[in-house]
Amino acid sequence: VTTGVARGVSEEKTFVSAVTPRSFMPFMGTFHGICVRILHMEHLAAGLDPNFVIYDTDDQVSLIRRIMREHHFDSKNLKPKSIQNAISTAKNNGIDPDEYLASATYPNQRQIAKIYELYEKEKSKASALDFDDLLLKTVELFRKNKELRQKWQERFRYILIDEYQDTNTVQYHLIKLLVNKDNNICVVGDDWQSIYSWRGADFTNILHFEKDFPGAKVIKLEQNYRST
């Protein structure tokens, strides 16, 4: 959109909105935000209460603390916040309580696995999801329901993802499930700038992009316009 110097701000906004209505990109946001919308729209297929609640970190830690108190877990060596981090990491890697227990080596890990299982049960009773569930439930929904997956692939005709080097395992699986047969996907990222490995980010996702989507065109942005 080009505008003359004399055009006022309000007039320019009106002109831009008239040319590009908001509907041109109805789904724009974070992975979690978009998954919330999908799960609300497809709650029946996902087996969710239409009014499901979302637990933030404080809610999660409070629930874990209650579980530890009611089931007499060792609170000296196990801290609720550390357990919440362990559960979140497991979920970001697609590991459920049974898998976590199977891979547990140390006593504390086995205790966390038991708390993880109880945590999931209590959350289900409350019709609640945590942030990690938003991604996991959406992936599960698309894996189990081919017709629904195709419907959303048609709705997401084009996909653009920024900071692709910071995607984790579950987000990677979600992307693979949503991309349509035409492979209309564009990602932007830099494998040298991955900063969320502590949160499950896997920079190899961007390194494998050409293998995952054969025929992809790579455009290198090598000129720095931000600083001298």
C-alpha positions in Angstrom: 0.0 0.0 0.0 1.4 3.4 -1.0 0.2 6.6 0.6 0.8 10.3 -0.1 2.5 12.5 2.5 -0.6 14.5 3.1 -2.9 11.6 3.9 -3.9 11.6 7.5 -3.4 8.6 9.9 -7.2 7.9 10.2 -7.7 8.1 6.5 -4.7 5.8 5.9 -6.1 3.2 8.4 -9.4 3.3 6.7 -7.8 2.8 3.3 -5.7 -0.1 4.4 -8.5 -1.9 6.1 -10.7 -1.5 3.0 -8.1 -3.1 0.8 -7.0 -5.9 3.2 -10.0 -7.1 5.3 -9.1 -9.0 8.5 -10.5 -12.2 7.0 -7.4 -12.5 4.8 -5.6 -14.2 7.6 -8.2 -15.6 10.1 -5.7 -17.7 12.0 -2.7 -15.8 13.2 -1.0 -16.3 16.6 1.1 -18.6 18.7 0.9 -22.4 18.4 -0.9 -22.5 21.7 -3.4 -19.7 20.8 -4.3 -21.4 17.5 -4.7 -24.8 19.1 -7.1 -23.3 21.7 -9.3 -22.1 18.9 -9.2 -25.5 17.1 -10.0 -27.4 20.3 -12.9 -25.2 21.1 -14.3 -25.6 17.6 -13.7 -29.4 17.6 -14.3 -30.1 21.3 -16.7 -33.0 20.5 -14.2 -34.8 18.3 -11.5 -34.2 20.8 -13.6 -35.5 23.6 -13.4 -32.3 25.6 -15.8 -30.3 27.7 -16.8 -27.3 25.6 -16.0 -25.1 28.6 -12.6 -26.6 29.4 -10.4 -24.5 31.6 -6.7 -23.8 31.0 -4.2 -24.2 33.9 -1.3 -21.7 34.0 2.0 -22.5 35.7 0.7 -21.4 39.2 -2.4 -23.7 38.8 -0.1 -26.6 37.8 2.2 -26.1 40.7 -0.7 -25.8 43.2 -2.2 -29.1 41.9 1.1 -30.9 42.1 1.6 -29.6 45.7 -1.9 -30.9 46.6 -1.2 -34.3 45.1 2.1 -34.5 47.0 0.4 -33.6 50.3 -2.6 -36.0 49.8 -0.5 -38.9 48.7 2.4 -38.3 51.1 5.2 -37.8 48.6 8.6 -36.8 49.8 8.6 -33.0 49.8 12.3 -32.7 50.9 13.9 -34.0 47.7 11.0 -33.2 45.3 9.9 -29.6 44.8 6.5 -28.9 43.0 8.1 -26.4 40.6 10.8 -28.9 39.5 8.2 -31.6 39.0 6.1 -29.2 36.9 9.2 -28.5 34.7 9.8 -32.2 34.4 6.2 -32.9 33.3 6.3 -30.0 30.9 9.5 -31.2 29.3 8.1 -34.7 29.0 5.0 -33.5 27.3 7.0 -31.3 24.9 8.8 -34.5 23.9 5.6 -36.4 23.5 6.2 -38.6 26.6 3.2 -39.8 28.6 3.3 -41.0 32.2 3.7 -44.7 31.3 6.6 -43.9 29.0 8.1 -41.6 31.6 8.0 -44.4 34.2 9.4 -47.0 31.8 12.4 -44.8 31.2 12.9 -43.8 34.9 16.3 -44.7 36.3 16.4 -42.9 39.7 14.0 -43.1 42.6 13.1 -39.4 42.1 12.2 -40.0 38.5 9.9 -42.9 39.5 8.2 -40.6 42.0 7.8 -37.9 39.4 6.2 -40.5 37.1 3.6 -41.4 39.7 2.9 -37.8 40.4 2.6 -37.2 36.6 0.0 -39.9 36.4 -2.0 -38.5 39.3 -1.7 -35.0 37.9 -3.2 -36.1 34.6 -6.1 -37.8 36.4 -6.9 -34.8 38.6 -6.7 -32.4 35.6 -9.1 -34.6 33.7 -11.6 -34.6 36.6 -11.5 -30.8 36.5 -12.1 -30.6 32.7 -8.8 -28.7 32.6 -5.9 -28.6 30.2 -2.4 -27.2 30.8 -0.5 -25.3 28.1 1.3 -28.4 26.9 -2.0 -30.2 26.5 -3.2 -27.7 24.0 -0.6 -28.9 21.5 -0.8 -32.6 22.5 -4.6 -32.8 22.3 -4.6 -31.1 18.8 -1.9 -33.5 17.6 -3.9 -36.4 19.0 -7.1 -35.1 17.3 -5.5 -34.9 13.9 -3.7 -38.3 14.2 -6.9 -40.1 15.0 -9.3 -38.4 12.7 -8.2 -38.4 9.1 -11.4 -36.6 7.8 -11.0 -33.8 10.4 -7.3 -33.5 9.5 -8.1 -33.1 5.8 -10.7 -30.5 6.7 -8.1 -28.4 8.5 -5.4 -28.9 5.9 -7.8 -27.4 3.4 -8.5 -24.5 5.8 -4.8 -23.9 6.3 -4.0 -23.5 2.6 -0.8 -21.6 3.4 1.3 -21.8 6.6 4.0 -19.4 7.7 6.0 -20.0 10.8 8.6 -17.6 12.3 11.5 -18.6 14.6 11.3 -22.2 13.3 14.5 -23.1 15.1 12.6 -22.8 18.4 9.9 -25.4 17.6 9.8 -28.5 19.8 8.9 -32.1 19.0 5.1 -31.8 19.5 5.0 -28.6 17.4 6.9 -30.4 14.7 4.4 -33.2 14.6 1.5 -30.7 14.5 3.1 -28.9 11.5 3.5 -32.1 9.7 -0.2 -33.0 10.3 -1.4 -29.6 9.2 0.6 -29.1 6.0 -1.6 -29.9 2.9 -0.7 -32.1 -0.1 0.7 -29.0 -1.9 3.3 -28.5 0.8 2.4 -24.8 1.0 4.6 -24.0 4.0 7.2 -21.2 4.5 9.4 -21.0 7.6 11.8 -18.4 8.8 14.6 -19.1 11.2 18.3 -19.5 12.1 19.7 -22.7 13.6 22.4 -20.6 15.3 19.8 -18.6 17.2 17.9 -21.4 19.0 17.5 -20.2 22.6 14.7 -22.4 24.0 16.4 -25.8 24.2 15.7 -25.8 27.9 12.0 -25.7 27.0 12.2 -28.6 24.5 13.1 -26.6 21.3 14.9 -28.8 18.8 17.0 -26.8 16.3 17.4 -29.9 14.1 13.8 -29.3 12.9 15.0 -26.4 10.7 18.1 -28.4 9.6 15.7 -31.2 8.4 13.3 -28.9 6.6 14.5 -29.7 3.1 14.3 -33.4 3.8 10.8 -33.1 5.3 9.5 -31.0 2.4 11.4 -32.0 -0.8 11.7 -29.3 -3.4 11.7 -26.5 -0.8 13.5 -23.3 -1.9 16.0 -21.9 0.5 16.5 -18.2 0.6 19.5 -17.0 2.7 19.1 -13.7 4.4 22.8 -12.7 4.7 22.5 -8.9 4.7 22.2 -7.3 8.1 19.9 -4.3 8.1 19.5 -4.0 11.8 23.0 -2.9 12.9 26.3 -1.7 11.4 
